[in-house]
Amino acid sequence: MKLKPDVLYITHPHADHLDDVETALDKTYRPLALYCEDYDWEDVKRKEKKELAYKVDKFRELISAVPRAHYSGAASLKYWRYIPSASKKQFSDATYVNNSSLFIIYSWREFKVSITGDLESDGMQGMLDNKEFCADAKGTYILIPPHHGHTNGFPTDWVTKVGRPYVSIISVQERDQHLDGRYSSPDFARGVTFDGKTRYRLTTRSDGNIAVDMYYGSDGKAKWSFQSF
């Protein structure tokens, strides 16, 4: 499945979040607009694995090729973040890129999806200590957990301060065995039906690519379906 987004949001410029940048540079799939934070790009490259640093340069090509803009559709999209310079001061030079991830909250009437980027535990806790942030995130249906579902990033206070999502969907590489088991618990999520079973966590490692179809029925009620491909 290849999409041509209206606006492509990049949570932060690490290579594993820029994997498809060459596709995005192709005019057939190039987004109409893009939004990301500004960084010291040479510093970002220095911190990247040498064999992957070229992706940062490719991403800068994309930034030059498309206008920078925000989503302006029928739904609502809001983001929270630490700007990179503040993240470096508050956290550390080693983790500031992760902790400057955009935390994106997408809402369409009742549906709400929270996308956390690679926030680590201290960055995530800082978000959850902000009452306005918690009010914005409250009622999340789908959580895309921070830091690929690792324990370093687990939002310990999420349930008490925001509430249980229906499901967490985690993008994780096959070789990565470090998912936090708490995402699989009914204590953390309410659960959805997937392949005839109640699931609290879906992962790209075990479930493949995951598509969620969200819509409103003729009765006006929110409905959704999940499929893998």
N, C-alpha and C positions, 0 to 999 in steps of 0.2 A: 504494500500500500504506500503510495507516494502522494503527498498532499502539497498544495500550494496555498500556504496560509495567508490570511489578510495581514496579520501582524505576527511576526515571530519574536517571542520573548526568550532571551537567553538569561538563565538565572545567574550564571557566572562563567568565566571563560576558561575552564579546565577542559583538557582535550577530550575526556570521556563525555562531556556535554556538548562537544562540537563535532562529534563523529561524522555527521552527515553534512558537514559544511560544503563539501564539493558538490553534493546534490543541490543544495540551496543556491550555489553559484550558477547552476545550469538555468538558463532563462526559462526552460519549460516548467521548472518547479520553484523558481525564485520567489520568495515572499514579496508581497506588495510593499511591506514596511517591516521595520525591525526596531526592537528596543533592547538596550542593555546599558549597564553602567559604564562609565569611563574608567580606565585603569592605566597604570604605568605598564604599557604593553611589553616593554623589554624586561621588566621585572617578572611579569607573568610568564614570559618565555623561559627565563632563567630557572624558574621553579618547576618547569615542566620537564618530563623525560625528553632527552635529546631527540629520540626518534619520533616524538609526537609534537615537538615544538612548532613544526611547520603548520599545524592546524590553527595556531594562534594567528599566523600571518594570513592564512586563507580566510579566517574570520574577519580580519581587518579589511581584506578585499571586499567581503560581503557588506561590511559596514559602509564602505565607500560606494557600493553599487546600488544600495537601496536607501530610501529616505528613512529617517528615524521618526517614529510616530507611536502613538498609543492606540489601543483598541477602542473603537467607537461604535460597536454594534448594539444590538438590542439587549444584550445581557450586561452585566457589570463586571469589571475587572479592576481590582485594586491590588497594590503591592506594598509590602513593608520591607525595609532593608537597613543595614548599616552601610553607609557609604564607605568605599574602600579605605580611605585615609583614616576614618574613625574606627573601622574594624581593626586596622593595624595597631592603633594605639590601645584599644580596649582589650584586644585578644593577644595575638602575637604575629610576628612576621611570617611564621610558618603556616598559620591557619587563616590569615586574614582574607584570602580569596574565597575559601569555603564560607566563612562567616559573613561575607558581604553578599551572599546569595540573595537574590530577590525572593521573598516569600509572597507568592502570588495567590490571591483569593478570587476565584471566578464564580460568579453567582448568576443563575438564570431562574428567576422566580424562586421556587423552593430549592432547586438544586444548588449545591455549593461544593466546589472542588478546591482543596488547598494543596498547593504545590510548593514544596519547601526547599528545593535546591539541595545544596550540600552543607547546610548549617550543622555545626558540631554542637555538642551538648551545652557548652557555655553560651553560644550564640542563640540556640533554641530556647534556653532558659531565660535569656534576656528578653526574648519576644514574649514568653508566657508571663513574665513579670509586669508586662504592660497591659493595663486594663482595657485600653482602647483596642489594642490588637486582639485580645481575647474576645471582645464584643464582636469584632469583624469576623473572626474565625468561627464563632459559635454557630452550631448547626451544620457543620461540615458533613457532607454525605460521603465524599471520597477523599481520603488523605493520601498524598504521594509523600511517603515519609522522608525525613532528612537523611542525608549521607548514605543513600542506598540501603536503608534499613539496618545499618550497623548500630551497635550499642552506643558508640560515640556519636550521639545525635538523637538517641531515643528521647522523645518528649515526655519526660516522667510525669509532669503535671497536666498533660493534655486532657485527660478524662475529667479531672476535677475542675479545671478552669475553662475548658471549651466544650467537653462532652464527647461521647463515643461516636466516631464516624460509623457508617455502615460497613466500610471495608477499607483496608490499606492496599494500595497497588504499588509494588516495589519494582523498580528497574534495577536489575542486578545481573552481573555477568555470570556465566555458568561456573567459572572456576572460583567464584567468591562464595565461601561457605560461612560467612560471618554475620548472617542475619540474626537480629534479636528475636528470640522466640516469643516475646510478649506481644508482638503484632498478631500472632496466631490465636490469641486468647479472647474468649467472649468478654473478659473483663475490660478489654481495650476497644473492641468493635462489636457492632450489633449483628453483623453477618449478612451475607447475600447468597442467593442461590446461583451456583456455577456448576454446570454439568450435573445437575440434579443433586448437588450436595451443598450444605451450608458451609460457606467459607468466610473466614475473617481476614485473611490475607491472600492476595494473589501476587505471584512474582513472574517476571519474564523468564527466570531461570527454569521454573518447573511448569509454567503454563504457556510459554511462548509469547508472541505479541498479543496484546489484550485490547480489544475494542469495546467501548461502552457506548451504547445507543441510549441517549436520554431524550425523552419526549413527554408530551402531555396528551392524554387520551381525550376522546370525545366527551368524557365525563369531567374533564378539567383536572383530573388527578395526575400527579407526577408518576411516570413509569420509566423503567429502564430494563435493559438486557445486556448481558455480558457474553462475549465470544472470544475465542482465541484462534489464531491463524498462523 
